[in-house]
Amino acid sequence: MKTGISCIARPTSMAGGGAYRTQVAEAVEGFKPDLILVSAGFDAHAADPLAGLEVSTVAYRQLAELITGWADRFAGGRTVWALEGGYDLVALGDSAVACLRILTRRPV
């Protein structure tokens, strides 16, 4: 199993693509992982009181779509997701559910 790539990028500019559709996508395509591990922190949400970032629930859903697309293409659909952070409970719940809908192939 291939290991060794770590991409840390904030999903602050998902509207229009952002770094995930360019730099991170290039890294994933170059590495062709057998498994994608996701540390799913939702503390970058616009409603979160700590981070001061402006990520929306829609942006988290879009990011989940990108990740599952990469997993389907390179890793046989294999991903492991760990919930990491988020301190506004409504935003955390909404964002986690948005990602879970993508992971379970039931987008709304």
Number of C-alpha atoms within 10 A of each C-alpha: 5 9 11 6 13 11 12 9 11 14 22 18 14 19 12 7 13 15 16 22 13 10 13 16 16 13 15 19 13 10 14 18 22 16 19 22 14 15 13 18 18 28 22 24 26 18 22 21 13 13 14 12 16 16 21 22 22 15 21 25 23 19 19 21 18 16 22 22 13 22 21 14 15 18 16 13 16 16 17 10 12 10 12 11 14 23 17 16 12 12 20 22 14 17 23 20 16 21 25 16 16 19 18 8 11 10 13 6
